[in-house]
Amino acid sequence: MHSESASAREDSETYLHHQRFELTETNRYQLYVPPGFAHSFQTLSDAVEVSYLVSAAYHPEAESGLRYNDERLAIEWPLPPTVVSEKDANWPLISERIDALF
C-alpha cells in the first residue's frame, strides 16, 4: 500500500509538505498520523486490508480533507487512481478553500 501523509497545519513551516510511505506485508510497517495531518493511500494489489486506530470518537461534522489530486500537493501516485470515493473526489482544492482544514 502506498501511503501519503501531509501537514494541514496552516501555522506550520511544513504546511502542505507531504511524505510517502510504502506499507507492505513484508516490511509490516505501521504509520502514525498525528493531529493536524491529512492521510491518503492507494492500494497496489487487490488483497489489502486496512485497519485504523484513532485517538478520539468520530464526529462527521468535524471532517475535513485535501483533494488527492490537488496540484498544490503534487502527489505522485504510483498508479493512476481508479477508485476514489465521492467524498474524497469532492473536497475543495486548496486554492478554493475558505475555511481552515483543522
Buried (B, 14 or more C-beta within 10 A) or exposed (E): BBBBBBBBBEEEEEBBEBEEBEBEEEEEEEEEBEEBBBBBBBEEEEEEEEEEEEEEEEEEEEEEBBBBBBEEBEBEBEEEEEEBEEEBEEBBEBEEEEEEBE
